[in-house]
Amino acid sequence: MRELLEVVAKALVSNPDAVAVNEVQGETSLILELKVGPEDMGKVIGKQGRVAKAIRTVMRAAAARDGRRVTVEIVEHS
């Protein structure tokens, strides 16, 4: 899951070295924190959140195939 999110995010941003994914295992679900540079936040979120919604949809579909639930949170690198 983590690798899939990294590949998708690195393809979207102009600074792929700043992309990092943190995995937090919950009781019933998996939380993936996608960290990108401040200059790439707009590219990952997209107009009206369309790109972010598409990323979340792809990740949910991949997780459903494994019988799991996943949540993607997008945060800015500090």
N, C-alpha and C positions, 0 to 999 in steps of 0.2 A: 504494500500500500504506500509506504513511505517513498519508495523508489519511483512509483508511478506519478505521485504528486510532484516530486523533484523534476522529473523529465518534462512534465507539462509546464511547470512554472519556468524552468530554464529556457524553454522554447519561446516564452512570451516576453521575457524581460531583456533589457539591453545590457545589464550587468549580472550575468549568471553566477558569478563568484559570490555574490551577496545573498544568494538563495540558500535558505536553511530550513529544514523540516524537523520539528520536535514532535515526538510521539508520546502521548499520555494515555496509558491504558486505564480504562474505567471498568466498572463491574459489567455493564452490558454493552458498552460501546468503546470505540477508539476515537480519541481526539487528536487531530493532526494540526499543529500550529505551523503555518507557512509564513516564514519571515523573509521579506524582501527589502531592498534599499528604498529610501524615501522617494527617489526619482522614478521608481518603478511601480509605486502603489497604484497609480492611475491605470497603468497597463494591465495589472492583475485584476483590478476591480472592474474596469470597463465603464462604458456609459450606462448609467442607471443600474450598475451592478450586474450587467449581463454576463460578463466574462467570469466573474466570481460565481455566479449562479451556475454557469456551464461547468466550471471546475468541480463544484460541489455535486452536480448531477452525475458527472463521470465517476467521481470517487464513490458516490453512493451505489452506483450500478456495479462497480468492481467489488465493493464490500458485500453487496447482496449475493453476488455469485459465490462468495465464501460463507454466506450465512451470517454475516456480521453487520454491525451498524457503525457508521463513521461520520464524524463531524469535522469540517474544515474551518479553521479560524485563520484569518489573514491579519498579520501584525507587522508593524514597521520595525526594522532593525534599529536599535538605539546605539 
